[in-house]
């Protein structure tokens, strides 16, 4: 039985990945290491907390003693590194936190894995370190073209800079030590359990509470949207079939302007919840500093080499996502209390619509 160390496993993508793996396979043990910051929530994993193949440890990936202890106690075969500070707005406010977790934390994991896996004749068979990264490391696109794995890194925010730096350290461990690694770079994920600071759950949450929907700039910034379960299946493919040292772009082939996403959410909620939830809630706000105009991913490599393609059409995925939040209002209430409310007030002010 193989053992996966999943870092950041109580977060959005990490928890979906753990649920995906335990549902799909019965021959993997999963060790979940998560600091449980504001975006980490063990409620996401309530259904598997007593699973015989699942263990949870609360802690920081920067804690070398803790990380090395996990490698000593378990025979770790794979590291799937989801752990990261990931919100661009927060990185603009506190860039040093992103450098600490995203860069130094990744190095702590790399060193622990190397010390555990490296022997006199090289690295043990069946080991791999997967760095889960982002399309944001590539910078911004014009109206045409797509990011490929050969696109030069050109990060524009402290968040994307910290992820690009971590990616380069992971690459260097392959180049220098021949450590078996892969780097995945995904487009914008959406789906269940996403913390409502990101566009889709934020708009759902605000609309349900008849708060203003803050849209940056002119709302025409374009992102490629990937349903989270499709992302999980892509990482599964990279884990099992990815060639060591390679980078794989993971895209949903679903480019949409941000304002179209907002209007889609409003249309669904107006038709199914309350007709008063309409476009009058939209409020354009000052654009984000360094806001990249467009991301678009070329996922040809992972399709041709590993046979992976996204299965979820955006129209289906967004409907499933909105309905999940409607069915899990108590989860939404829990995660939007306390620190989140303070953060929201700081970022967007306390002004509400008259409908409040």
VENSULUR-V250970 format. One record per backbone hydrogen bond with DSSP energy under -0.5 kcal/mol. CO is the residue of the C=O (numbers start at 1). NH is the residue of the N-H. If there is no record, write none. Layout:
co;nh
CO;NH
CO;NH
//
This chain:
co;nh
2;29
3;77
3;78
4;6
4;31
5;7
5;80
6;9
6;33
7;82
8;11
10;41
11;15
12;16
13;17
14;18
15;19
16;20
17;21
18;22
19;23
20;24
21;25
27;2
29;4
29;31
30;32
30;55
31;6
31;33
32;34
32;57
33;8
33;9
34;59
37;40
41;44
42;45
43;46
45;48
45;49
46;49
48;51
51;54
53;30
55;32
57;34
57;59
60;63
62;64
63;67
64;68
65;69
66;70
67;71
68;72
69;73
70;74
74;76
77;128
78;5
78;80
79;81
79;130
80;7
80;82
81;132
84;86
86;88
87;91
88;92
89;93
90;94
94;97
94;98
95;99
96;100
97;101
98;102
98;103
99;103
99;104
100;105
101;106
103;107
104;108
105;109
106;110
107;111
108;112
109;113
110;114
111;115
112;116
113;117
114;118
117;124
119;122
122;119
124;127
128;79
128;130
129;131
129;182
130;81
130;132
131;133
131;184
133;186
134;137
135;138
136;139
137;154
144;142
147;298
148;151
157;161
158;162
159;163
160;164
161;165
162;166
163;167
164;168
165;169
166;170
167;171
168;172
169;173
170;174
171;175
172;176
173;177
173;179
174;178
179;181
180;129
181;245
182;131
183;248
184;133
184;186
185;250
186;135
188;226
190;228
191;194
195;197
195;198
198;202
199;203
200;204
201;205
202;206
203;207
204;208
205;209
206;211
207;210
210;353
212;214
213;283
214;216
215;285
216;219
219;259
221;258
222;295
223;225
223;256
224;188
226;190
227;230
227;231
228;232
229;233
230;234
231;235
232;236
233;237
234;238
235;239
236;240
237;241
237;242
238;242
243;246
246;183
248;185
249;251
250;187
254;225
256;223
257;260
257;261
258;262
259;263
260;264
261;265
262;266
263;267
264;268
265;269
266;270
267;271
268;272
269;273
269;274
274;277
276;278
278;281
279;282
281;213
283;215
285;217
288;291
293;222
294;141
296;147
297;299
299;303
300;304
301;305
302;306
302;308
303;307
311;313
313;316
313;317
314;318
315;319
316;320
317;321
318;322
319;323
320;324
321;325
322;326
323;327
324;328
326;329
328;332
329;333
330;334
331;335
332;336
334;337
337;340
338;341
338;342
339;343
340;344
341;345
342;346
343;347
344;348
345;349
353;356
//
